[in-house]
Amino acid sequence: MCSATLLAAACAIATATGCSSGKADDPKGTPTPSASAKQTPSKPADPNETAKNEAIATYTSYWQEMERSYAKGSSKGTSLKDYAAGSALASANTGMANMLKAGQATVGHVVVRTPTATQADIHRKIPNVKLSSCLDVSQWKVINRDTRNPVVLPSDRLTRYVVVSVVEKWPAGWRVIRDEPQEKSC
């Protein structure tokens, strides 16, 4: 292969990777930085905003696992423990056990509307974020496990209500530790 072909191939590779072979009037062929190298470094993420976003993501995943767990009547075989701990997990397990004992299950979906971080305290020994959301359970139906028929529920029950939650950052990740319905429509 002739050296002109090798030079052309090397220039093609250099062009494809964003490198420069230098200025035409630079006798030494000193490389110039590519356009991407001239960009200013991005501002580091705000730790409070990062914590808030991670807590909201955990809370949303928590409710996805709650759907699965309540449908089964147990959190065994789900990832609920990856998203919940403390009183939130205890309350969920008690609720599932009560429904199982009553011969009930759930079908459908829960929608977490407008999850908002109202407070973040990331400088504590165990960082935490307080959330407020509108929990929509209008499409999450309670059924009889045997007949699969809907269970009659009070007509005046709230199907969209405000929930205040606390999410903590544990060594294994964020966990919902409190999830408290406020008995207020949203």
Beta strands, then each sheet from edge to edge (+ up, - down):
strand 1: 104-108
strand 2: 111-121
strand 3: 128-136
strand 4: 140-144
strand 5: 160-170
strand 6: 173-185
sheet 1: 1+ 4-
sheet 2: 2+ 3- 5+ 6-
end
